[in-house]
Amino acid sequence: MEIGVVGGGASAVCFIDALTRTDLRDGGLTVYEPSPYLWRGRPFQPDLESVRVNAPPIEMSVRADEPDHFERWLGAQPKVVDPDPFNGALFPTRAQYGEYLVESAEAAIAELRRRGWRVEIVRSPVTAVRPARDRLALRTAHGRCHVVDYGVLCIGGGRPQDAYRLAGTRGFVADPYPLRLTLAGIDPAAPVAVIGCGLTAVDVVLGLIWQGHTGPIRMVSRSGVLPGVRQRPITYELRHFTPDVLRRWAATRDRVSLAELVSLMRRELAEAGPAAEAEVRRELAAVATEPPLERLRRHLSEVNSSAIGMRILQRAVPDTGPDVWPLLSHQEQEHILRHHYRTLMSLCCPMPPESAATLVTLMESGQLTVHSGLTSVTPSPTRRLRRHRRRHDLRRYVRRQRGQRRGASDPADGAVAGALLGERGHRGPPPPWRSAPGTRHQPARPAPRPRPLPALRHR
């Protein structure tokens, strides 16, 4: 059996580790990854100490059936991770998580080789995939053609898109990572605009402060909605809106409606008690109406609340989204992305409380302000940023990474995705969340319905 893995980041690590826990032997595995960040991807390369993961270790294991795998690894490291002072959870640096990915990948490859597998790392991107009878022919940018039995797509979300066509503008940073390099040349007293209000924008603000920035910082976006604040972890098992239920739907159905998903979520919330759905409804309404500073203060005051509604949403959506997203119609996908994208990302991908507390302090001091209504960013001799009909004179622009919805990966990635995933898997825009470590990654052949590797189907 020959397997080709397109991409060498966190998703590839999960897949390769899963191979080691099967009975497959004497196969061939080729991983195609052109970037210098093998196994880490862009998010988890060495960076500032302020750049931390946004989820506790139990949600970041490379093994779906061993949620404490990363936590155990952390416990064995000489560098101690201090718990968040507000919710007690551990939020290690992204670089530490990258080290975990590297060690997990190297251990898995060593085990495969011990079992007789041939493992090769090709430092070139796959630019085309073609059927080769009942196999796949993968062609790289260097002209190499490799025929495999199965292709596994692990290309990630790509680099940020230049939505405002600012490339080449003096003071504009198109891709903020790694912050240790991109922020190093900024005058500590200069005004800075961070275009965006999501998790990457928060990373940029925290990175500026970490490096001693004293000048004014403006976070500007269309919505002005910051990420929510992660509450203290509690033990709760989903009963209805579970990955297993939605994977059964994905395996047996061509379509799932948004109304069905809402109904299933309401059943899940009802199971938790009458207050759970009311809590979620209040949060959904507050996203669009509550001022950013007031919302952060309220979220910090509720970090240790016993309310369960938001914890259910934050557990269910990231765990199940990658499986159910392709089953929604293109119209419903566009509706979610157009009208609910920022709400979903804010509520389901919250930031650590300590990060939120730092933002509150900066906002209370006046150094940080958050603005909504961004319509355009126009380069000019004075480097002005245009918001509605007002203009703000700024000396630096720092572009936050837009989510997978706006990613600007290599154009060949789209063609490769279409060939590997087939019509059904490639339908519509990508989901507004990233598939997290530990989730299922479905290898496929170029057919209308992808066929998973038999040995991994029930792992």
ABEGO torsion letter per residue (X at the ends): XBBBBBEABAAAAAAAAAAAABABBGBBBBBBBABAABGAEAAABBBBAABBBABBAAAABABAABAAAAAAAAAABABBBBBBAAAGBBBBBAAAAAAAAAAAAAAAAAAAAAAGBBBBBBBBBBABBBBBEABBBBBBAAGBBBBBABBBBAAEAEBBBBAAGABGBBGBBABAOBAAAAAAABBAABBBBBBEABAAAAAAAAAAAAAGBABBBBBBBAAGBBBBBBBBBBBBBBAABBAAAAAAAAAABABBBAAAAAAAAAAAAAAAEAAAAAAAAAAAAAAAABBAAAAAAAAAAAAABABAAAAAAAAAAAAAAAAAAAABBAAAAAAAAAAAAAAAAAAABBBBAAAAAAAAAAAAAGABBBBBGBABBBBBAAGBBBBEABBBBBABBBBBBBBAAABBBBAAAAAAAAAAAEAAAABEBBBABBBBBGBBBBBBBBBABBBBBAAAAAX
